[in-house]
Amino acid sequence: MPSDKSSSVMFDAALLQDVNLTKYGISFKDEKQTPTNPEPGIVIRPLAADDFEKGYTDVLAQLTKVGEVDQAAFTARFEAMKKAGFYYPIVVEDTQVDNGKGGKIIGTGTLEIEQKFIHSCALRGRVEEVVVDSEYRGRQLGKLILGIITELSRSLKCYKTTLECKLDNIAFYEIFGYKEDPEKFMQLRFRD
Ligand SMILES: CC(C)(COP(=O)(O)OP(=O)(O)OC[C@H]1O[C@@H](n2cnc3c(N)ncnc32)[C@H](O)[C@@H]1OP(=O)(O)O)[C@@H](O)C(=O)NCCC(=O)NCCS
């Protein structure tokens, strides 16, 4: 794996700077805090190659079945996604957790972008795998993840951004302007 710092992240962190989330009712107690540094010791940034050891798949397991993913499998998938482009996974890290790993991943969400011919060769965004560690919920971290992903899809010029969610979470996504679509989502599942 390349060892220089710039190649160890999935995408350029500069894309997350200067995002303004005030229209979603997100504000901070201290004016030094920002969407990507919302609390002392908490950072929101692109997924990095060393996030497996910081518990990335452990937090994903609070959302769905992760299956057998070891360091080698994580690294192979990370590199493949990075090479493909159009994957924007972000993570929330608690840098103050004393676990010998330099920090703990406590939340995540991913923007995936599809390239289309339709709508004048448009881009379509999809929000995937949004989850906050159960011990950190209720601190507006979920809102920050969704707000940052949504604004990223806007700034990357997606013509629309969609997601699938459980009925219980509809109200959460409505905060950001997502609306229920009359079209039905269908799937053919080949395995769990
Ligand atoms: C959904 C989830 C990401 C929210 O994260 P969180 O950090 O606890 O959320 P926040 O603290 O940012 O809460 C934001 C607001 O949304 C509200 N909210 C949180 N979860 C909600 C839900 N399921 N439905 C409706 N509103 C919700 C909160 O009350 C809060 O409202 P407020 O701003 O008026 O106080 C988190 O509960 C989670 O990880 N759940 C399990 C995984 C999951 O279901 N992910 C979504 C997949 S579709």
The ligand as an SDF file (V2000), in Angstrom:
LIG
                    3D

 48 50  0  0  0  0  0  0  0  0999 V2000
  -30.2600    7.3970   12.8650 C   0  0  0  0  0  0  0  0  0  0  0  0
  -28.9660    7.7670   13.5780 C   0  0  0  0  0  0  0  0  0  0  0  0
  -27.8230    7.7820   12.5640 C   0  0  0  0  0  0  0  0  0  0  0  0
  -29.1000    9.1610   14.1810 C   0  0  0  0  0  0  0  0  0  0  0  0
  -27.8600    9.5070   14.7590 O   0  0  0  0  0  0  0  0  0  0  0  0
  -27.7520   10.4590   16.0510 P   0  0  0  0  0  0  0  0  0  0  0  0
  -26.3370   10.9260   16.1320 O   0  0  0  0  0  0  0  0  0  0  0  0
  -28.3090    9.8010   17.2470 O   0  0  0  0  0  0  0  0  0  0  0  0
  -28.7160   11.6370   15.6300 O   0  0  0  0  0  0  0  0  0  0  0  0
  -28.6240   13.1420   16.0820 P   0  0  0  0  0  0  0  0  0  0  0  0
  -28.1520   13.2750   17.4810 O   0  0  0  0  0  0  0  0  0  0  0  0
  -27.8520   13.8710   15.0390 O   0  0  0  0  0  0  0  0  0  0  0  0
  -30.1540   13.5210   16.0210 O   0  0  0  0  0  0  0  0  0  0  0  0
  -30.5820   14.4130   15.0940 C   0  0  0  0  0  0  0  0  0  0  0  0
  -32.0200   14.6930   15.2420 C   0  0  0  0  0  0  0  0  0  0  0  0
  -32.7170   13.6490   14.6280 O   0  0  0  0  0  0  0  0  0  0  0  0
  -33.6080   13.0830   15.5490 C   0  0  0  0  0  0  0  0  0  0  0  0
  -33.5510   11.6710   15.3150 N   0  0  0  0  0  0  0  0  0  0  0  0
  -32.5610   10.8230   15.5940 C   0  0  0  0  0  0  0  0  0  0  0  0
  -32.8890    9.5890   15.1800 N   0  0  0  0  0  0  0  0  0  0  0  0
  -34.1300    9.6910   14.6310 C   0  0  0  0  0  0  0  0  0  0  0  0
  -35.0190    8.7810   14.0210 C   0  0  0  0  0  0  0  0  0  0  0  0
  -34.7120    7.5020   13.8970 N   0  0  0  0  0  0  0  0  0  0  0  0
  -36.2000    9.2550   13.5800 N   0  0  0  0  0  0  0  0  0  0  0  0
  -36.5240   10.5340   13.6990 C   0  0  0  0  0  0  0  0  0  0  0  0
  -35.7320   11.4650   14.2660 N   0  0  0  0  0  0  0  0  0  0  0  0
  -34.5470   11.0250   14.7130 C   0  0  0  0  0  0  0  0  0  0  0  0
  -33.1150   13.4590   16.9170 C   0  0  0  0  0  0  0  0  0  0  0  0
  -34.1830   13.5220   17.8340 O   0  0  0  0  0  0  0  0  0  0  0  0
  -32.5190   14.8160   16.6560 C   0  0  0  0  0  0  0  0  0  0  0  0
  -33.5220   15.8070   16.6460 O   0  0  0  0  0  0  0  0  0  0  0  0
  -33.2000   17.2830   17.1780 P   0  0  0  0  0  0  0  0  0  0  0  0
  -32.1440   17.8100   16.2780 O   0  0  0  0  0  0  0  0  0  0  0  0
  -34.5080   17.9880   17.0270 O   0  0  0  0  0  0  0  0  0  0  0  0
  -32.7420   17.1150   18.5780 O   0  0  0  0  0  0  0  0  0  0  0  0
  -28.6490    6.7920   14.7450 C   0  0  0  0  0  0  0  0  0  0  0  0
  -29.7700    6.7150   15.5890 O   0  0  0  0  0  0  0  0  0  0  0  0
  -28.2550    5.3940   14.3010 C   0  0  0  0  0  0  0  0  0  0  0  0
  -27.0900    5.1420   14.0180 O   0  0  0  0  0  0  0  0  0  0  0  0
  -29.2250    4.4700   14.2630 N   0  0  0  0  0  0  0  0  0  0  0  0
  -28.9560    3.0630   13.9260 C   0  0  0  0  0  0  0  0  0  0  0  0
  -28.5710    2.8910   12.4840 C   0  0  0  0  0  0  0  0  0  0  0  0
  -29.6300    3.4270   11.5360 C   0  0  0  0  0  0  0  0  0  0  0  0
  -30.8070    3.1910   11.6900 O   0  0  0  0  0  0  0  0  0  0  0  0
  -29.1330    4.1910   10.5270 N   0  0  0  0  0  0  0  0  0  0  0  0
  -29.9860    4.7310    9.5120 C   0  0  0  0  0  0  0  0  0  0  0  0
  -30.1240    3.7490    8.3980 C   0  0  0  0  0  0  0  0  0  0  0  0
  -31.4820    4.1330    7.3320 S   0  0  0  0  0  0  0  0  0  0  0  0
  1  2  1  0
  2  3  1  0
  2  4  1  0
  2 36  1  0
  4  5  1  0
  5  6  1  0
  6  7  2  0
  6  8  1  0
  6  9  1  0
  9 10  1  0
 10 11  2  0
 10 12  1  0
 10 13  1  0
 13 14  1  0
 14 15  1  0
 15 16  1  0
 15 30  1  0
 16 17  1  0
 17 18  1  0
 17 28  1  0
 18 19  1  0
 18 27  1  0
 19 20  2  0
 20 21  1  0
 21 22  1  0
 21 27  2  0
 22 23  1  0
 22 24  2  0
 24 25  1  0
 25 26  2  0
 26 27  1  0
 28 29  1  0
 28 30  1  0
 30 31  1  0
 31 32  1  0
 32 33  2  0
 32 34  1  0
 32 35  1  0
 36 37  1  0
 36 38  1  0
 38 39  2  0
 38 40  1  0
 40 41  1  0
 41 42  1  0
 42 43  1  0
 43 44  2  0
 43 45  1  0
 45 46  1  0
 46 47  1  0
 47 48  1  0
M  END
$$$$
